[in-house]
Amino acid sequence: MPATAQHTVEQPPADPADSIDALHRLVLSSLDDDQAVETVSIPLAGKSSIADHMVVASGRSSRQVGSMATKLVDKIKALTGRTPRVEGMPTADWVLIDAGDVIVHLFRPEVRSFYNLERMWSFGEAPRPVTEPTTH
């Protein structure tokens, strides 16, 4: 019996910008679902090599910050297949989630106002809060 040739269709490589945008949308959506307070997204593309986006948000308590971080890490792992690096979970006053192209800082309000990361990373531009979705 003759061997049949199998043809595989190669998919074009995914546009990295699409995966970065998907990750950024996932982060913002997850924080919105978990009722994060004062979520701000700072674009870093072309300004810093550490990431394309920095997202800063607050939770009302250490428990909420820890819960938001845990859920977000699980969602990022499900989307990307990689576990992001996480710092600050034991106390959950300030949790840093490094997902590669998107870096997330979750704070209790008092800690956020003390460090004021938005001012440091705004590059002279006032960061604007992420607009709330109109549908819920």
N, C-alpha and C positions, 0 to 999 in steps of 0.2 A: 504494500500500500504506500503510495507516495506521501511524503511529508507535506503538510499544508503550511504555507507561510502565514505567520501571524503578523498582522500590521498593527503597530501601536501608534496612536496619534499623540504626538507630543503637545502638551499644553504649553502655551507661552508662559514664561515666568510671570508670576503675579507681580503687579506693580507694588514696590515697597511702600509707596505713599498711600495706597489703598489699605494696606495692613496697619499702617500707623494711624490713619484716620479711623479705622474700625476699632483699634485699641483705645484711642482717645474717646470715641463715642461710647464705648463700653464703660470706661471709667466714669464719664459724666453721667451716664444713665444709671449706673449702680449707685453712685452717690446721691442722685436725685431720689431713687427708689428708697434709699435708707434715710432720707430726710436730713442730709447734710446741710449745714448752715453756711451761708456766704461762700459758695463755691466760686473760685476764680481760676480761669485757665490763662496761663501766660505762654504765648508762643515763643519758643526759643530757636526755632529753625533759622539758620543763618546768623544767629547771635551767639550761640554756644554749641560746643560739640557734645555736651553731656546728654542731650535729649532734644526732641522736637517740641515737646510740650511739658510744662510743669503745671500741675493742678494742685491748688491749695484749698482746703475745706476744713470746716470745724464740725465737731459733734458737741452735744450739750454736756456730755460727761465722759469720763474715761471708759466706762462700759460701752457707750455708743461708739466712741472712736475705735475701740478694739473690735466691736462687732462689724462695723463698716469695713475695717481693714481685712478681717478674716473673710468676709463675703467677697470683697474685691479681689483678694488673692486667688480665691477659688475660681472666680469668673475669668480672671486673666489666664490662669492655668488651663482652663477649659478652652479658651479661644486660641491661645498660642502654643499650648503643649509644653510650656516652660513655666517653672515656678519662679516668680519674681523674688528678688532679695527684699527682706523686710527687717527693719530696725525699730526698736522702741515698743514692742508688744508687751513686755512685762508690766510696764506702768501705764501704757497707752495715753500718756499726756501729749506725746508727739510721735506719730508713727510715720516712718518713711517707707514707701513702697517703690522700689526701682524696677520698673517693668521694661527697661531698655529705652525705648523711644518716648515713653511717657513716665515721668516721675511724679509721684503723688505724696503730698504732705497732709496728714490728718492731725488736727490739733484739738485740744480743749481750748475754749476762747481765750482764757487768760494767758496761756502759753503762746498762742498765736499772736496776740497783741504785743507780747514781750519781744519776740523774735522778728516780727514784721517782715517776713520773707517777700511779700508782694512788693514792698518798696525797694528792697535790695535788687530784685530781679526784673523790675519794670522797665529798665533801660530808658528812663526819662518819660515813659508813657504811663499814665495811670491805668492799672489793670482794671478791666470791667468785669463785674460779676457775670457768671453764666446766666443767660436768661432762662427763666423758668418755663418749662413746656406748658402750653395752654390746655392740653388735653390730659385728663387723669381719670 
